[in-house]
Amino acid sequence: MIKFVQGLACVLTLLIASQAWSFSLLDPSTWGAGFKNFSATNPDTWPFIPVPEITTDPNSGTTVGLMAAFLNTDSKHQIDSILAPDINVNSTLGAGATFRYFAYPSEDTQWFVVAGGSQKIATQVEADYGTGLTRHKWWSAQIHFMYERDPTERFFGIGNNSSFNNQTNYTTDQIYSDMLFGWNITENFQLAAYFRPRWLRIQHGGFSSIPSIGSLFPNVKGLHGGSVMLGRLMATYDTRDSIKVPTRGTMVSAYAGGADRVLGSSVSYNEFGFDARHYLRLNSRMTLAGHVFARYVTGGNETPFWEMSWLGGDGPGQISDLGIPLSNESTWRGYGAGRYIDNNLEAANLELRTKVYEADVFNTHGTLEVAPFVDIGRVFHYASQNPLRIDAFHPAGGLGFRAIALPFVVGFLDFGYGADGLAVFSGVNYPF
């Protein structure tokens, strides 16, 4: 999907102004307050922050636009909501607009709503609500809903050696929902049940300069879409000092589940895997962050390509606010999402997050980080294949820039380089 990549620009504004203009976004009686001392020559008096957008993505191309960012802070000088609508033009998809609202009412409960579209095909409606994030009470829950028509998807074939020259394009038209309920045995250990109904269809993409998936891969499984009712059981151990901005601690999550035609899916398969993350605080400015992800699917040749394991992009798809992986994707910043696809996946990431600038701005504390990183990963068809074949892993490396407004908001801009060349990613939240 075309993610809200301009989220970085919204957070970067924390680092380029000297004081905050703040009001309650949902209280109509305060809507005129920001205009009382307005001065066209003094940005500190503006009722919102105009943010120019110039973004690029390996799959969707170049987007330019203008965002109006409204930041609201609470009595503790922490951002508790962001309203960030924009208008934009994409080099292929035409004119578009997106509405975004992020709410951080407490450390324990957070939610957001995003809705937008483009002149050509693209549509997105997304909502997410999570509570019990701190695990102080006995239960936690998250509900996530997504409808999208994404005409930027790319497919290069199945397997770890798929050729970049076989690049094809298609549109994903899908509706799905992630529903998770966790039993917090302790604040560090959780058992959770997860369910995801998904309905998906494959259509022609938005890029006429790239062949359609059906023209090069007419026999790939899942070419016409389908439906999947996926269920998982998860066990998670988590000692991180923060879910959104961790600097120390460990998170390990193991899961097993699957889908079955008996329960309404158009395909049957089993899956299991794990996600492990460790954060080592070297000093007051430097944190070494490591991530290992693996997913194994026992569906043989019957699993549709869109339910297989995906390697590529700036983050592992939808990640639970509870810190639990809900996706079949893993971070690999050598190219965009789905660069390599097959049943099974193994990947690792390492980056050094270094604070280079801090300031109290917009009534909150802002931090700018620089993070050199290394990513490796591979996909393979059968779980019995040798996991120690170092030469099968695809390397990528690069440099990331992150703007942080503690305790919840992170915007990132990552430049990655792999065998296919340079890739640029931007968005909100850490890649892992």
C-alpha positions in Angstrom: 0.0 0.0 0.0 1.0 3.6 -0.3 1.9 4.3 3.3 1.6 7.7 4.9 5.3 8.4 4.2 4.9 12.1 4.9 4.7 11.2 8.6 8.4 12.0 8.8 7.9 15.6 7.8 5.2 16.0 10.5 7.7 15.0 13.2 10.7 16.9 11.7 8.8 20.1 12.3 9.6 19.5 16.0 13.2 20.3 15.2 12.9 23.5 13.1 10.9 25.8 15.3 11.5 27.5 18.6 8.2 27.2 20.4 4.8 25.6 20.3 1.4 26.7 19.1 -1.1 24.3 20.6 -4.8 23.9 21.0 -7.3 21.2 21.6 -8.1 19.7 18.2 -11.5 18.4 19.2 -12.7 21.4 21.2 -14.5 23.9 18.8 -14.3 26.7 21.4 -10.5 26.8 20.9 -10.4 26.6 17.1 -9.9 30.4 16.7 -7.3 30.7 19.4 -4.3 30.1 17.1 -5.2 33.1 14.9 -5.2 35.8 17.6 -1.5 36.6 17.4 -1.0 35.5 13.8 2.0 37.1 11.9 2.8 36.1 8.4 6.5 36.7 9.0 6.7 34.8 12.3 6.2 31.0 11.9 5.8 30.6 15.7 2.4 32.3 15.5 1.0 30.2 12.7 -2.1 28.1 13.5 -0.6 25.0 11.8 2.8 24.0 10.3 2.9 24.0 6.5 5.2 21.1 5.5 6.3 20.7 1.9 6.4 17.0 0.8 8.9 15.6 -1.6 9.0 11.8 -1.2 10.0 8.8 -3.2 9.4 5.1 -2.8 10.8 2.1 -4.8 7.3 0.9 -5.7 5.1 4.1 -5.9 7.6 6.6 -7.4 7.8 10.3 -6.6 5.2 12.3 -4.7 5.1 16.1 -4.1 2.6 17.9 -2.0 1.8 20.1 1.0 0.8 18.9 4.5 -0.8 21.0 7.2 0.4 19.6 10.6 -1.5 20.4 13.8 0.4 19.2 16.9 -1.3 19.1 20.3 0.6 18.7 23.6 -0.7 17.8 27.0 0.1 19.2 30.5 3.3 17.2 30.5 4.4 18.8 27.3 4.1 15.5 25.4 2.3 15.2 22.0 -1.1 13.7 22.6 -2.5 14.1 19.1 -1.5 14.9 15.5 -3.8 16.1 12.7 -2.0 16.0 9.4 -4.1 16.3 6.2 -2.4 16.9 2.9 -2.8 17.3 -0.8 -0.3 15.7 -3.2 0.5 14.7 -6.7 2.2 11.4 -7.7 4.2 11.1 -10.9 2.0 8.2 -12.0 -1.2 8.2 -9.9 -2.1 11.8 -10.3 -3.6 14.2 -7.7 -4.6 12.9 -4.3 -5.3 13.8 -0.7 -5.0 12.1 2.7 -6.6 12.7 6.1 -4.6 11.5 9.2 -5.3 11.7 12.8 -3.1 10.1 15.5 -4.2 10.0 19.1 -2.0 9.2 22.1 -4.4 9.7 25.1 -2.1 7.7 27.3 0.8 5.3 27.3 -1.7 2.5 27.7 -4.2 3.4 24.9 -3.5 4.8 21.4 -5.4 4.9 18.1 -5.3 6.4 14.6 -7.5 7.0 11.5 -6.1 7.4 8.0 -8.2 7.9 4.8 -7.2 9.0 1.4 -6.9 8.4 -2.3 -5.5 9.4 -5.6 -6.8 10.4 -9.0 -5.8 7.0 -10.5 -7.0 3.9 -8.6 -5.4 4.3 -5.2 -7.7 4.3 -2.2 -7.0 3.7 1.5 -9.1 3.6 4.7 -7.3 2.5 7.8 -8.2 2.6 11.5 -6.4 1.1 14.6 -7.2 1.0 18.3 -5.0 -0.6 20.9 -5.4 -0.7 24.7 -3.5 -2.5 27.5 -0.2 -1.6 25.8 1.7 -1.4 29.1 0.3 -4.7 30.3 -0.3 -3.4 33.8 -3.8 -5.0 33.7 -4.5 -8.7 33.0 -5.6 -8.2 29.4 -4.6 -6.3 26.2 -6.4 -5.9 22.9 -6.0 -4.4 19.5 -8.3 -4.0 16.5 -7.0 -2.9 13.1 -9.1 -2.4 10.0 -7.8 -1.8 6.4 -9.5 -1.3 3.1 -7.1 -0.4 0.2 -6.7 -0.4 -3.5 -2.9 -0.2 -4.1 -1.9 0.0 -7.7 1.9 0.2 -6.9 2.5 -3.4 -6.0 5.5 -5.2 -7.6 6.1 -8.9 -8.3 9.4 -10.4 -9.5 8.6 -14.1 -9.3 8.8 -16.8 -6.6 12.2 -17.6 -5.0 15.4 -16.2 -3.6 16.9 -15.6 -7.0 14.0 -13.8 -8.7 15.3 -11.4 -11.4 14.9 -7.7 -11.2 14.4 -7.8 -15.0 11.1 -9.7 -14.4 9.5 -6.9 -12.5 5.7 -6.7 -12.9 3.0 -4.5 -11.5 -0.5 -5.1 -10.2 -3.2 -3.6 -8.0 -4.2 -5.2 -4.7 -7.9 -4.7 -3.9 -8.4 -5.9 -0.3 -10.2 -5.7 3.0 -8.9 -7.3 6.1 -9.0 -6.9 9.9 -6.4 -7.8 12.6 -7.9 -8.7 15.9 -5.7 -9.6 18.9 -6.6 -10.4 22.5 -3.8 -10.9 25.0 -3.7 -12.5 28.5 -1.0 -10.8 30.5 0.3 -13.4 32.9 2.9 -10.9 34.0 3.9 -7.4 32.7 6.6 -9.2 30.8 4.9 -12.3 29.6 1.8 -12.5 27.4 -0.2 -15.2 25.7 -2.3 -14.0 22.8 -4.9 -15.1 20.3 -4.9 -13.5 16.9 -7.5 -13.7 14.0 -7.3 -12.1 10.6 -10.1 -12.4 8.0 -8.8 -11.2 4.6 -10.5 -10.8 1.2 -8.3 -9.9 -1.7 -8.5 -9.5 -5.5 -5.6 -8.9 -8.0 -6.2 -6.3 -10.7 -4.2 -4.4 -13.3 -1.6 -2.0 -11.8 -1.2 1.7 -12.3 2.1 1.6 -14.2 1.6 1.0 -17.9 5.4 1.1 -18.4 5.7 -2.1 -16.4 4.3 -5.5 -17.5 1.2 -6.7 -15.7 1.8 -9.7 -13.4 -0.5 -12.0 -15.5 1.5 -11.4 -18.6 4.8 -12.8 -17.2 3.4 -15.1 -14.5 0.1 -16.4 -15.7 0.4 -19.6 -13.5 1.4 -18.1 -10.2 -0.8 -19.2 -7.3 -3.2 -16.5 -6.1 -3.3 -14.6 -9.4 -7.1 -14.0 -9.1 -7.1 -13.4 -5.3 -9.0 -15.3 -2.7 -9.9 -15.2 1.0 -8.1 -16.3 4.1 -9.2 -16.8 7.7 -5.9 -16.9 9.5 -5.6 -17.7 13.2 -2.5 -17.7 15.5 -1.5 -18.4 19.0 1.4 -16.3 20.3 3.7 -16.2 23.3 5.6 -13.0 23.9 8.3 -12.1 26.5 9.0 -8.4 26.6 11.4 -6.4 28.8 11.7 -3.3 26.6 11.7 0.1 28.4 9.3 1.5 25.7 7.1 -0.1 22.9 7.5 2.9 20.5 11.0 4.3 21.4 13.0 1.4 23.0 16.5 2.0 24.2 17.1 -1.2 26.3 15.6 -4.6 26.8 14.5 -7.6 24.8 11.3 -8.8 23.0 10.8 -12.3 21.8 7.6 -13.5 20.2 6.9 -17.1 19.0 3.7 -18.0 17.1 2.0 -20.9 15.3 -1.2 -20.9 13.3 -2.7 -21.4 9.9 -5.7 -21.2 7.6 -8.1 -24.0 6.5 -10.7 -24.3 3.8 -13.1 -25.8 6.4 -13.2 -22.4 8.1 -13.9 -20.4 4.9 -10.4 -19.9 3.4 -9.7 -20.5 -0.2 -6.4 -22.2 0.7 -5.1 -24.3 3.6 -1.7 -23.9 5.1 0.1 -24.0 8.5 2.7 -21.5 9.7 5.1 -20.9 12.6 7.8 -18.4 13.3 9.4 -16.0 15.7 10.4 -12.3 16.0 13.3 -11.3 18.4 14.5 -7.8 19.1 17.2 -6.6 21.5 18.2 -3.1 22.4 21.6 -2.4 24.0 22.1 1.1 25.4 25.8 1.8 24.9 25.8 5.3 26.5 23.4 8.2 26.8 23.4 8.9 23.1 23.9 5.5 21.4 21.7 2.4 21.2 22.5 -0.8 19.3 19.3 -2.3 18.0 19.1 -5.8 16.6 16.3 -7.8 15.0 15.9 -11.4 13.9 12.7 -12.6 12.1 11.8 -16.0 10.7 8.5 -17.4 9.2 7.9 -20.9 7.9 4.9 -22.0 5.9 4.0 -25.6 5.2 1.6 -25.0 2.4 3.9 -26.5 -0.3 3.0 -25.2 -3.7 -0.6 -24.3 -2.9 0.0 -21.1 -0.9 -1.0 -17.9 -2.9 1.9 -15.5 -3.4 0.3 -12.8 -1.3 0.2 -15.1 1.7 3.8 -16.3 1.4 6.7 -14.7 3.2 7.8 -11.3 1.8 11.3 -9.9 2.1 11.7 -6.2 1.4 10.7 -2.7 2.4 11.1 -0.4 5.4 9.1 -2.4 8.0 7.4 -5.7 8.6 3.9 -4.5 7.6 1.3 -4.1 10.2 3.0 -4.4 13.6 0.9 -4.6 16.7 1.2 -1.7 19.2 1.6 -4.5 21.7 4.9 -5.3 20.0 3.8 -8.5 18.3 4.4 -9.3 14.6 1.1 -9.6 12.7 2.5 -9.6 9.2 4.2 -12.0 6.7 6.8 -9.3 5.8 10.3 -8.5 7.1 12.5 -5.4 6.9 15.1 -5.4 4.1 15.9 -1.9 2.8 17.6 -3.0 -0.4 14.3 -2.5 -2.2 10.5 -2.2 -1.7 8.0 -4.6 -0.2 7.9 -8.0 -1.8 11.2 -7.9 -3.6 11.7 -11.6 -2.7 8.7 -14.0 -2.1 8.5 -17.6 -1.1 7.1 -19.9 1.6 9.8 -19.4 4.2 11.8 -16.4 5.3 14.8 -15.6 7.5 16.1 -12.1 8.1 18.2 -10.0 10.5 18.8 -6.3 11.0 21.3 -4.3 12.9 21.5 -0.5 13.4 23.3 2.0 15.6 20.8 4.7 16.7 22.8 7.8 17.7 21.4 11.0 19.0 23.0 14.0 17.3 20.7 16.8 18.3 18.1 17.5 21.0 15.9 20.5 21.8 12.8 21.4 23.7 10.5 22.6 20.9 6.8 22.7 20.4 6.3 22.3 24.1 7.9 18.8 23.9 11.3 17.3 23.7 12.6 16.6 20.2 15.5 14.4 19.2 17.3 13.8 15.9 19.0 10.4 15.4 21.4 9.1 12.8 21.4 5.3 12.3 23.8 3.4 10.0 22.2 0.0 9.4 22.9 -3.5 7.9 20.1 -5.8 6.7 20.3 -9.4 5.5 17.6 -11.8 4.4 16.6 -14.7 2.2 13.5 -16.7 1.2 13.3 -20.4 0.4 10.6 -22.9 -0.6 11.1 -25.8 1.8 11.8 -25.5 5.6 14.2 -28.4 5.3 16.6 -26.3 3.2 19.9 -25.5 4.9 19.5 -22.4 7.1 23.2 -21.9 7.4 23.9 -21.0 3.7 25.4 -17.6 4.3 25.8 -17.1 0.6 22.0 -17.3 0.1 21.4 -14.1 2.1 20.9 -10.8 0.3 22.8 -8.0 2.0 21.8 -4.3 2.1 23.1 -1.4 4.0 22.5 2.3 4.4 21.9 5.3 6.7 18.8 6.3 8.5 17.6 9.7 10.0 15.0 9.7 12.7 13.1 12.6 14.3 11.6 11.7 17.7 9.1 13.4 20.0 9.0 11.4 23.2 7.4 9.3 24.3 5.4 8.0 21.3 6.2 9.7 18.0 9.0 8.6 15.6 9.5 9.7 12.0 12.2 8.2 9.8 14.0 8.7 6.5 16.2 5.7 5.5 18.5 5.4 2.5 19.2 1.8 1.7 21.4 0.2 -1.0 21.2 -3.3 -2.3 21.9 -5.3 -5.5 19.1 -3.4 -7.3 20.5 0.0 -6.4 19.4 2.8 -4.1 16.1 2.8 -2.2 14.6 5.6 -0.1 12.0 5.1 2.6 10.2 7.4 4.9 7.3 7.0 7.4 6.4 6.8 11.1 7.6 4.4 13.8 10.9 2.6 13.8 11.4 -0.2 11.2 11.7 -2.5 14.2 
